Amino acid sequence: MADEGSGAGVWGTAGRPGAAGVPLSVEWSGAESASVAAIEAAAARMRYDIIEMIAEAGSGHPGGSLSAADIVATLYFGIMRHDSAHPDWPERDRFVLSKGHAAPVLYAALVEAGYLGRDHLRTLRKLGSLLQGHPDSNKTPGVEVSTGSLGQGLAIANGIALALRLDGNTRSRVFCLLGDGELQEGEVWEAAMFAPHHGLDRVTTIVDDNGLQIDGACTEVMCLRGVPDKFRAFGWEVREVDGHSVPQLVDALSAGPSTPGTPLAIVAHTIKGRGVSFMEGSAAWHGKAPNAEQTATALAELRAAMEAASGPSATAPGPAASGCRPSPTEGEAR
């Protein structure tokens, strides 16, 4: 169950508020009535939460969490079908954060969606917390898979999609977020071969293509050379987008692949550390927390971004209620 202190909500079902129990009717997407402005506002609040929780913890990975905020916000509040009151709803879409070190962006989305109360954010990486340094599906509501060992997420997403097929579930989509440095792992490309071979057209992978990894530029550590072409060569349909443009992300993610049986790869070009001026484009902020002065500067910048996205009354993030959809029917929720 979702945390009792959260503002539980349902995203991605058909029907209008007040029409609880209306069957799902959107074939590929839950973005039926989500607005771009609402998603952008959620992403702004999530960035604020990311910095605040990492600063409180004294450790963590801000750069890749900030670069993925628009992607994850678009998925959770514009595309995916999910219900924070019923995290195990069989018809839900699944999200696999393969770049598990970016857990803060996932935790920020789960709080925004009502799976967790906001008070949990201050416990990041603390002993006994629900929010460990990498996602733990055994402890944290809304986390589908424990991740962190890079390269494994796409193979797991494929397995989930195969299991859903065996269960007769033809509705749920499986989304996997990869880091671009993570593409240097060989298991990614085994999984990239596997998905087209088995016709897993419910699998969508998104590459957070920010160009940097812990040791520096991806081109210098091990050049990836033509990521979109690589996925096409393995039999994927590929779409390239600005990973900070919510309209482009919604357009790319809303529609499934044009050819049945073909998995979909979204290469999202992003900026590491997006939203914090001194973190943007710097590999130095891959895995360290800001000090008190840096935190104050970062939060001031992010507060201004929140106000621009949500209006001047947005002084700090609060439990999200906008974008809620009717609950699934009783049978679907079980």
TORMI-756876 format. One record per residue (C-alpha): residue number from 1; residue in one letter; chain; x, y, z. Coordinates in Angstrom, 1 decimal. Each point is the difference from the previous one (the first is absolute). Example, Ala and Ser with C-alpha at 12.3 -4.5 7.8 and 13.67 -1.06 7.14 Angstrom:
# residues 2
+-----+------+-----+--------+--------+--------+
: seq : type : mol :     c1 :     c2 :     c3 :
+-----+------+-----+--------+--------+--------+
:   1 :    A :   A :   12.3 :   -4.5 :    7.8 :
:   2 :    S :   A :    1.4 :    3.4 :   -0.7 :
+-----+------+-----+--------+--------+--------+
END
This chain:
# residues 334
+-----+------+-----+--------+--------+--------+
: seq : type : mol :     c1 :     c2 :     c3 :
+-----+------+-----+--------+--------+--------+
:   1 :    M :   A :    0.0 :    0.0 :    0.0 :
:   2 :    A :   A :    1.0 :    3.6 :   -0.5 :
:   3 :    D :   A :    1.3 :    1.8 :    3.1 :
:   4 :    E :   A :   -2.9 :    1.3 :    2.0 :
:   5 :    G :   A :    1.3 :    3.5 :    0.2 :
:   6 :    S :   A :    0.2 :    0.3 :   -3.8 :
:   7 :    G :   A :   -2.4 :    1.7 :   -2.4 :
:   8 :    A :   A :   -0.9 :   -3.2 :   -1.9 :
:   9 :    G :   A :   -1.0 :    0.4 :   -3.6 :
:  10 :    V :   A :   -0.7 :   -2.0 :   -3.1 :
:  11 :    W :   A :    1.6 :    0.9 :   -3.4 :
:  12 :    G :   A :   -0.6 :   -1.2 :   -3.4 :
:  13 :    T :   A :   -3.6 :   -1.4 :    0.0 :
:  14 :    A :   A :   -2.7 :    1.1 :   -2.3 :
:  15 :    G :   A :   -3.1 :    1.9 :    1.2 :
:  16 :    R :   A :   -0.4 :    3.3 :    1.9 :
:  17 :    P :   A :    0.4 :    0.9 :    3.7 :
:  18 :    G :   A :   -3.1 :   -1.3 :    1.8 :
:  19 :    A :   A :   -0.4 :   -2.9 :   -2.4 :
:  20 :    A :   A :    1.8 :   -2.6 :    2.1 :
:  21 :    G :   A :   -0.2 :   -3.5 :   -1.4 :
:  22 :    V :   A :    0.0 :    1.1 :   -3.7 :
:  23 :    P :   A :    1.9 :   -2.8 :   -1.8 :
:  24 :    L :   A :    3.4 :    0.9 :   -1.5 :
:  25 :    S :   A :   -0.3 :    0.8 :   -3.7 :
:  26 :    V :   A :    3.3 :    1.5 :   -1.0 :
:  27 :    E :   A :    1.9 :   -2.6 :   -1.9 :
:  28 :    W :   A :    3.6 :    1.4 :    0.2 :
:  29 :    S :   A :    0.0 :    2.9 :    2.3 :
:  30 :    G :   A :   -1.3 :    1.5 :    3.3 :
:  31 :    A :   A :    0.6 :    3.5 :   -1.2 :
:  32 :    E :   A :   -3.7 :    0.5 :   -0.8 :
:  33 :    S :   A :   -0.5 :    3.2 :    1.9 :
:  34 :    A :   A :    3.4 :    0.9 :    1.5 :
:  35 :    S :   A :    1.2 :    3.4 :   -0.9 :
:  36 :    V :   A :    3.5 :    0.9 :   -1.0 :
:  37 :    A :   A :    0.0 :    2.8 :    2.6 :
:  38 :    A :   A :   -1.0 :   -2.4 :    2.8 :
:  39 :    I :   A :    2.8 :   -2.3 :   -0.9 :
:  40 :    E :   A :    2.6 :    2.8 :   -0.2 :
:  41 :    A :   A :   -1.1 :    1.2 :    3.4 :
:  42 :    A :   A :    0.4 :   -3.5 :    1.4 :
:  43 :    A :   A :    3.5 :   -0.3 :   -1.4 :
:  44 :    A :   A :    0.9 :    3.4 :    1.6 :
:  45 :    R :   A :   -1.2 :   -1.2 :    3.4 :
:  46 :    M :   A :    1.9 :   -3.3 :   -0.5 :
:  47 :    R :   A :    3.2 :    1.8 :   -0.7 :
:  48 :    Y :   A :   -0.4 :    2.0 :    3.2 :
:  49 :    D :   A :   -0.6 :   -3.2 :    2.0 :
:  50 :    I :   A :    3.0 :   -1.7 :   -1.6 :
:  51 :    I :   A :    2.4 :    2.7 :    1.2 :
:  52 :    E :   A :   -1.6 :    0.3 :    3.4 :
:  53 :    M :   A :    0.1 :   -3.8 :    0.7 :
:  54 :    I :   A :    3.6 :   -0.5 :   -1.2 :
:  55 :    A :   A :    1.2 :    3.0 :    2.0 :
:  56 :    E :   A :   -1.7 :   -1.4 :    3.1 :
:  57 :    A :   A :    1.5 :   -3.4 :   -0.6 :
:  58 :    G :   A :    3.5 :    1.4 :   -0.6 :
:  59 :    S :   A :    0.5 :   -2.3 :   -2.9 :
:  60 :    G :   A :   -1.8 :   -1.1 :   -3.2 :
:  61 :    H :   A :   -0.1 :    0.6 :   -3.8 :
:  62 :    P :   A :   -1.4 :    3.3 :   -0.9 :
:  63 :    G :   A :    1.3 :    0.4 :   -3.6 :
:  64 :    G :   A :   -1.8 :   -3.0 :   -1.6 :
:  65 :    S :   A :   -3.1 :    0.5 :    2.2 :
:  66 :    L :   A :   -0.4 :    3.6 :   -1.2 :
:  67 :    S :   A :    0.6 :   -1.0 :   -3.7 :
:  68 :    A :   A :   -2.8 :   -2.6 :    0.2 :
:  69 :    A :   A :   -2.6 :    2.1 :    1.8 :
:  70 :    D :   A :   -2.0 :    1.0 :   -3.1 :
:  71 :    I :   A :    0.0 :   -3.5 :   -1.3 :
:  72 :    V :   A :   -1.2 :   -1.6 :    3.2 :
:  73 :    A :   A :   -2.6 :    2.7 :    0.6 :
:  74 :    T :   A :   -1.4 :   -0.5 :   -3.5 :
:  75 :    L :   A :   -0.2 :   -3.7 :    0.6 :
:  76 :    Y :   A :   -1.7 :    0.2 :    3.4 :
:  77 :    F :   A :   -2.3 :    2.9 :   -0.6 :
:  78 :    G :   A :   -0.6 :   -0.2 :   -3.8 :
:  79 :    I :   A :    0.5 :   -3.5 :   -1.3 :
:  80 :    M :   A :   -0.1 :   -2.9 :    2.5 :
:  81 :    R :   A :   -3.1 :   -1.6 :    1.4 :
:  82 :    H :   A :    0.4 :   -0.5 :    3.7 :
:  83 :    D :   A :   -1.8 :    0.4 :    3.3 :
:  84 :    S :   A :    1.8 :    0.9 :    3.2 :
:  85 :    A :   A :   -2.8 :   -1.4 :    2.1 :
:  86 :    H :   A :    0.5 :   -3.4 :   -1.7 :
:  87 :    P :   A :    3.7 :   -0.3 :   -0.8 :
:  88 :    D :   A :   -0.5 :   -3.6 :   -1.1 :
:  89 :    W :   A :   -2.9 :    0.6 :   -2.4 :
:  90 :    P :   A :    0.6 :   -2.6 :   -2.7 :
:  91 :    E :   A :   -0.9 :    2.3 :   -2.9 :
:  92 :    R :   A :    2.5 :    2.7 :    1.0 :
:  93 :    D :   A :    2.9 :    1.0 :   -2.2 :
:  94 :    R :   A :    3.5 :   -0.9 :    1.4 :
:  95 :    F :   A :    3.0 :    2.2 :    0.4 :
:  96 :    V :   A :    3.6 :   -1.3 :    0.3 :
:  97 :    L :   A :    2.6 :    2.5 :    1.1 :
:  98 :    S :   A :    3.0 :   -1.9 :   -1.4 :
:  99 :    K :   A :    2.3 :    2.9 :    0.9 :
: 100 :    G :   A :   -0.8 :   -0.7 :    3.7 :
: 101 :    H :   A :    2.4 :    2.6 :    1.4 :
: 102 :    A :   A :   -2.5 :    2.6 :   -1.2 :
: 103 :    A :   A :   -2.4 :   -1.2 :    2.7 :
: 104 :    P :   A :   -0.7 :    3.5 :    1.2 :
: 105 :    V :   A :   -1.9 :    0.8 :   -3.2 :
: 106 :    L :   A :   -2.2 :   -3.1 :    0.5 :
: 107 :    Y :   A :   -0.6 :    0.8 :    3.6 :
: 108 :    A :   A :   -1.0 :    3.5 :   -0.8 :
: 109 :    A :   A :   -2.5 :   -1.3 :   -2.6 :
: 110 :    L :   A :   -1.4 :   -2.5 :    2.5 :
: 111 :    V :   A :   -0.6 :    2.7 :    2.6 :
: 112 :    E :   A :   -1.5 :    2.2 :   -2.7 :
: 113 :    A :   A :   -2.3 :   -2.8 :   -1.0 :
: 114 :    G :   A :   -1.1 :   -0.8 :    3.5 :
: 115 :    Y :   A :    1.8 :   -3.4 :    0.6 :
: 116 :    L :   A :    1.9 :    1.5 :    2.9 :
: 117 :    G :   A :   -0.4 :    2.9 :    2.5 :
: 118 :    R :   A :    2.4 :    3.0 :   -0.5 :
: 119 :    D :   A :    1.6 :   -0.6 :    3.4 :
: 120 :    H :   A :    1.8 :   -3.1 :   -1.4 :
: 121 :    L :   A :    2.1 :    2.2 :   -2.3 :
: 122 :    R :   A :    2.1 :    1.2 :    3.0 :
: 123 :    T :   A :    0.9 :   -3.6 :    0.8 :
: 124 :    L :   A :    1.9 :   -0.7 :   -3.3 :
: 125 :    R :   A :    2.9 :   -2.5 :    0.5 :
: 126 :    K :   A :   -0.6 :   -0.2 :    3.8 :
: 127 :    L :   A :    0.0 :   -3.3 :    1.9 :
: 128 :    G :   A :   -3.5 :   -1.6 :   -0.1 :
: 129 :    S :   A :   -1.3 :    2.5 :   -2.6 :
: 130 :    L :   A :   -2.4 :   -1.0 :   -2.7 :
: 131 :    L :   A :    2.2 :    2.1 :   -2.3 :
: 132 :    Q :   A :    3.3 :   -1.6 :   -0.4 :
: 133 :    G :   A :    2.8 :    1.1 :   -2.3 :
: 134 :    H :   A :   -1.3 :   -2.3 :   -2.7 :
: 135 :    P :   A :   -3.6 :   -1.1 :   -0.5 :
: 136 :    D :   A :   -1.2 :   -2.9 :    2.2 :
: 137 :    S :   A :   -3.2 :   -1.6 :   -1.3 :
: 138 :    N :   A :   -0.3 :   -2.0 :    3.2 :
: 139 :    K :   A :   -0.4 :    3.1 :    2.1 :
: 140 :    T :   A :   -1.2 :    3.0 :   -2.0 :
: 141 :    P :   A :   -3.6 :    0.2 :   -1.3 :
: 142 :    G :   A :   -0.1 :    0.7 :   -3.7 :
: 143 :    V :   A :    3.5 :   -1.4 :   -0.8 :
: 144 :    E :   A :   -0.3 :   -2.9 :   -2.4 :
: 145 :    V :   A :    3.6 :   -1.2 :   -0.1 :
: 146 :    S :   A :    3.1 :    0.3 :    2.2 :
: 147 :    T :   A :    2.6 :    1.5 :   -2.2 :
: 148 :    G :   A :    3.5 :    1.5 :    0.2 :
: 149 :    S :   A :    2.3 :   -2.5 :   -1.6 :
: 150 :    L :   A :    0.2 :    1.7 :   -3.4 :
: 151 :    G :   A :   -1.0 :   -1.7 :   -3.2 :
: 152 :    Q :   A :   -2.7 :   -2.3 :    1.4 :
: 153 :    G :   A :   -3.2 :    2.0 :   -0.3 :
: 154 :    L :   A :   -0.9 :   -0.6 :   -3.6 :
: 155 :    A :   A :    0.4 :   -3.7 :    0.4 :
: 156 :    I :   A :   -2.3 :    0.2 :    3.0 :
: 157 :    A :   A :   -2.5 :    2.1 :   -1.9 :
: 158 :    N :   A :    0.0 :   -2.7 :   -2.8 :
: 159 :    G :   A :   -0.7 :   -2.7 :    2.6 :
: 160 :    I :   A :   -2.9 :    2.0 :    1.5 :
: 161 :    A :   A :   -1.5 :    0.5 :   -3.5 :
: 162 :    L :   A :    0.3 :   -3.7 :   -0.7 :
: 163 :    A :   A :   -1.7 :   -0.9 :    3.3 :
: 164 :    L :   A :   -2.8 :    2.5 :   -0.8 :
: 165 :    R :   A :   -0.5 :   -1.7 :   -3.3 :
: 166 :    L :   A :   -0.2 :   -3.4 :    1.6 :
: 167 :    D :   A :   -2.5 :    1.3 :    2.4 :
: 168 :    G :   A :   -2.2 :    1.3 :   -2.9 :
: 169 :    N :   A :    0.6 :    3.6 :    0.9 :
: 170 :    T :   A :    0.1 :    1.9 :   -3.3 :
: 171 :    R :   A :   -0.6 :    3.4 :    1.5 :
: 172 :    S :   A :    2.9 :    0.8 :    2.2 :
: 173 :    R :   A :    3.1 :    1.7 :   -1.4 :
: 174 :    V :   A :    3.5 :   -0.4 :    1.5 :
: 175 :    F :   A :    2.3 :    3.0 :    0.1 :
: 176 :    C :   A :    3.7 :   -0.2 :    0.7 :
: 177 :    L :   A :    2.3 :    3.0 :    0.6 :
: 178 :    L :   A :    3.6 :   -0.5 :   -0.9 :
: 179 :    G :   A :    3.0 :    2.3 :    0.4 :
: 180 :    D :   A :    2.2 :    0.6 :   -3.0 :
: 181 :    G :   A :    3.2 :   -1.0 :    1.9 :
: 182 :    E :   A :   -1.9 :   -3.2 :    0.9 :
: 183 :    L :   A :   -0.2 :   -0.9 :   -3.7 :
: 184 :    Q :   A :    3.7 :   -1.0 :    0.4 :
: 185 :    E :   A :   -1.3 :   -3.1 :    1.8 :
: 186 :    G :   A :   -0.2 :   -3.1 :   -2.3 :
: 187 :    E :   A :   -3.2 :   -1.3 :    1.6 :
: 188 :    V :   A :   -1.9 :    3.0 :   -1.4 :
: 189 :    W :   A :    0.7 :   -1.2 :   -3.5 :
: 190 :    E :   A :   -0.9 :   -3.6 :    0.7 :
: 191 :    A :   A :   -3.4 :    1.4 :    1.2 :
: 192 :    A :   A :   -0.2 :    2.2 :   -3.0 :
: 193 :    M :   A :    0.3 :   -3.1 :   -2.2 :
: 194 :    F :   A :   -2.5 :   -1.9 :    2.1 :
: 195 :    A :   A :   -2.9 :    2.5 :   -0.1 :
: 196 :    P :   A :   -0.5 :    0.1 :   -3.8 :
: 197 :    H :   A :    0.6 :   -3.7 :   -0.3 :
: 198 :    H :   A :   -2.9 :   -0.7 :    2.3 :
: 199 :    G :   A :   -2.2 :    2.8 :   -1.4 :
: 200 :    L :   A :   -0.2 :    1.9 :    3.3 :
: 201 :    D :   A :   -1.8 :    3.1 :   -1.3 :
: 202 :    R :   A :   -1.2 :    0.9 :    3.4 :
: 203 :    V :   A :    3.6 :    0.8 :    1.0 :
: 204 :    T :   A :    1.1 :    3.6 :   -0.3 :
: 205 :    T :   A :    3.5 :    0.9 :    1.1 :
: 206 :    I :   A :    1.1 :    3.6 :    0.5 :
: 207 :    V :   A :    3.7 :    1.0 :   -0.1 :
: 208 :    D :   A :    0.9 :    3.0 :    2.2 :
: 209 :    D :   A :    2.6 :    1.2 :   -2.4 :
: 210 :    N :   A :    1.8 :    2.7 :    2.0 :
: 211 :    G :   A :    3.4 :   -0.8 :   -1.3 :
: 212 :    L :   A :    1.7 :   -0.4 :    3.4 :
: 213 :    Q :   A :    0.8 :   -2.8 :    2.4 :
: 214 :    I :   A :    1.9 :   -0.3 :    3.3 :
: 215 :    D :   A :    3.4 :    0.1 :   -1.7 :
: 216 :    G :   A :   -0.7 :    2.8 :   -2.5 :
: 217 :    A :   A :   -1.4 :    0.3 :   -3.5 :
: 218 :    C :   A :   -1.4 :   -3.2 :   -1.4 :
: 219 :    T :   A :    1.9 :    0.7 :   -3.3 :
: 220 :    E :   A :    3.3 :   -0.1 :    2.0 :
: 221 :    V :   A :   -0.8 :   -2.9 :    2.3 :
: 222 :    M :   A :   -1.3 :   -2.3 :   -2.7 :
: 223 :    C :   A :   -1.6 :    1.7 :   -3.0 :
: 224 :    L :   A :   -3.5 :   -1.2 :   -0.8 :
: 225 :    R :   A :    0.0 :    1.1 :   -3.6 :
: 226 :    G :   A :   -3.6 :    0.3 :   -1.4 :
: 227 :    V :   A :   -2.3 :   -1.3 :    2.7 :
: 228 :    P :   A :   -3.2 :    0.4 :   -2.1 :
: 229 :    D :   A :    1.6 :   -1.9 :   -2.9 :
: 230 :    K :   A :    1.1 :   -2.8 :    2.3 :
: 231 :    F :   A :   -3.6 :   -0.5 :    1.3 :
: 232 :    R :   A :   -1.3 :    0.1 :   -3.6 :
: 233 :    A :   A :    2.6 :   -2.6 :   -1.0 :
: 234 :    F :   A :   -1.3 :   -2.3 :    2.8 :
: 235 :    G :   A :   -3.6 :    0.4 :   -1.4 :
: 236 :    W :   A :   -1.5 :    2.8 :    2.2 :
: 237 :    E :   A :   -2.1 :    2.9 :   -1.1 :
: 238 :    V :   A :    1.9 :    3.1 :    1.1 :
: 239 :    R :   A :   -1.2 :    3.5 :    0.8 :
: 240 :    E :   A :    2.4 :    2.8 :    1.0 :
: 241 :    V :   A :   -1.2 :    2.9 :    2.2 :
: 242 :    D :   A :    1.1 :    2.9 :    2.1 :
: 243 :    G :   A :   -0.2 :   -1.7 :    3.4 :
: 244 :    H :   A :   -0.9 :    3.3 :    1.7 :
: 245 :    S :   A :   -2.9 :    0.7 :   -2.4 :
: 246 :    V :   A :   -3.2 :   -1.4 :    1.6 :
: 247 :    P :   A :   -2.0 :    0.4 :   -3.3 :
: 248 :    Q :   A :    2.6 :   -2.0 :   -1.9 :
: 249 :    L :   A :    0.1 :   -2.6 :    2.7 :
: 250 :    V :   A :   -3.8 :   -0.4 :    0.1 :
: 251 :    D :   A :   -0.1 :   -0.3 :   -3.8 :
: 252 :    A :   A :    2.8 :   -2.6 :   -0.1 :
: 253 :    L :   A :   -1.3 :   -2.1 :    2.9 :
: 254 :    S :   A :   -3.8 :    0.2 :   -0.6 :
: 255 :    A :   A :   -0.1 :   -2.1 :   -3.1 :
: 256 :    G :   A :    1.3 :   -3.5 :   -0.1 :
: 257 :    P :   A :    2.2 :   -1.3 :   -2.8 :
: 258 :    S :   A :   -1.3 :    0.4 :   -3.6 :
: 259 :    T :   A :    0.8 :   -3.6 :   -0.7 :
: 260 :    P :   A :   -1.6 :   -2.8 :    2.2 :
: 261 :    G :   A :    2.6 :   -2.1 :    1.7 :
: 262 :    T :   A :    2.6 :    2.7 :    0.0 :
: 263 :    P :   A :    1.3 :    1.4 :    3.3 :
: 264 :    L :   A :    0.5 :    3.8 :    0.3 :
: 265 :    A :   A :    3.1 :    1.9 :    1.0 :
: 266 :    I :   A :   -0.1 :    3.7 :    0.9 :
: 267 :    V :   A :    3.4 :    1.7 :   -0.1 :
: 268 :    A :   A :   -0.6 :    3.1 :    2.2 :
: 269 :    H :   A :    2.8 :    2.6 :   -0.3 :
: 270 :    T :   A :    0.4 :    1.6 :    3.4 :
: 271 :    I :   A :    2.4 :    2.1 :    2.2 :
: 272 :    K :   A :    1.5 :   -1.5 :    3.1 :
: 273 :    G :   A :   -0.9 :    2.0 :    3.0 :
: 274 :    R :   A :   -2.9 :    1.8 :   -1.8 :
: 275 :    G :   A :   -1.5 :    2.8 :    2.0 :
: 276 :    V :   A :    3.0 :    0.9 :    2.2 :
: 277 :    S :   A :    2.4 :    2.3 :   -1.7 :
: 278 :    F :   A :    3.2 :   -1.2 :    1.6 :
: 279 :    M :   A :   -0.9 :   -3.6 :   -0.5 :
: 280 :    E :   A :   -1.0 :    0.1 :   -3.7 :
: 281 :    G :   A :    2.3 :   -1.8 :   -2.4 :
: 282 :    S :   A :    2.4 :   -1.0 :    2.8 :
: 283 :    A :   A :    1.1 :   -3.6 :    0.7 :
: 284 :    A :   A :    1.2 :    1.1 :    3.4 :
: 285 :    W :   A :   -3.6 :    0.0 :    1.2 :
: 286 :    H :   A :   -0.7 :   -3.6 :   -1.1 :
: 287 :    G :   A :    0.2 :   -1.3 :    3.6 :
: 288 :    K :   A :    0.5 :    2.6 :    2.7 :
: 289 :    A :   A :   -2.2 :    2.2 :    2.2 :
: 290 :    P :   A :    0.2 :    3.8 :    0.1 :
: 291 :    N :   A :    1.2 :    1.7 :    3.1 :
: 292 :    A :   A :   -2.2 :    2.4 :    1.9 :
: 293 :    E :   A :    0.9 :    3.1 :   -2.1 :
: 294 :    Q :   A :   -0.4 :   -1.9 :   -3.3 :
: 295 :    T :   A :   -3.3 :   -1.5 :    1.2 :
: 296 :    A :   A :   -1.4 :    3.5 :    0.8 :
: 297 :    T :   A :    1.0 :    1.2 :   -3.5 :
: 298 :    A :   A :   -1.4 :   -3.0 :   -1.7 :
: 299 :    L :   A :   -3.3 :    0.1 :    1.9 :
: 300 :    A :   A :   -0.4 :    3.7 :   -0.8 :
: 301 :    E :   A :    0.4 :   -0.7 :   -3.7 :
: 302 :    L :   A :   -2.4 :   -2.9 :    0.2 :
: 303 :    R :   A :   -2.5 :    2.0 :    2.0 :
: 304 :    A :   A :    0.0 :    2.6 :   -2.7 :
: 305 :    A :   A :   -0.6 :   -2.7 :   -2.6 :
: 306 :    M :   A :   -2.9 :   -1.4 :    2.0 :
: 307 :    E :   A :   -1.6 :    3.5 :    0.2 :
: 308 :    A :   A :    0.4 :    0.4 :   -3.7 :
: 309 :    A :   A :   -1.6 :   -3.4 :   -0.6 :
: 310 :    S :   A :   -2.7 :    0.2 :    2.7 :
: 311 :    G :   A :   -0.5 :    3.6 :    0.9 :
: 312 :    P :   A :    1.5 :    2.2 :    2.7 :
: 313 :    S :   A :   -1.9 :   -1.8 :    2.8 :
: 314 :    A :   A :    2.2 :   -3.1 :   -0.6 :
: 315 :    T :   A :    2.4 :    0.6 :    2.9 :
: 316 :    A :   A :    0.8 :   -3.7 :    0.6 :
: 317 :    P :   A :   -1.3 :   -3.3 :   -1.3 :
: 318 :    G :   A :   -3.1 :   -1.4 :    1.5 :
: 319 :    P :   A :   -1.9 :   -3.3 :   -0.6 :
: 320 :    A :   A :   -1.3 :    0.0 :   -3.6 :
: 321 :    A :   A :   -3.7 :   -0.3 :   -0.5 :
: 322 :    S :   A :   -0.3 :    1.3 :   -3.6 :
: 323 :    G :   A :   -0.2 :   -2.5 :   -2.8 :
: 324 :    C :   A :   -1.8 :   -2.6 :    2.1 :
: 325 :    R :   A :   -2.2 :   -2.4 :   -1.9 :
: 326 :    P :   A :   -2.9 :   -2.3 :    1.1 :
: 327 :    S :   A :    1.0 :   -3.1 :    1.8 :
: 328 :    P :   A :    0.0 :   -3.3 :   -1.9 :
: 329 :    T :   A :   -3.0 :   -2.3 :    0.4 :
: 330 :    E :   A :    0.0 :   -2.3 :    2.9 :
: 331 :    G :   A :    0.9 :   -3.0 :   -2.1 :
: 332 :    E :   A :    2.9 :    1.9 :   -1.7 :
: 333 :    A :   A :    1.4 :    1.1 :    3.3 :
: 334 :    R :   A :    0.5 :   -3.5 :    1.4 :
+-----+------+-----+--------+--------+--------+
END
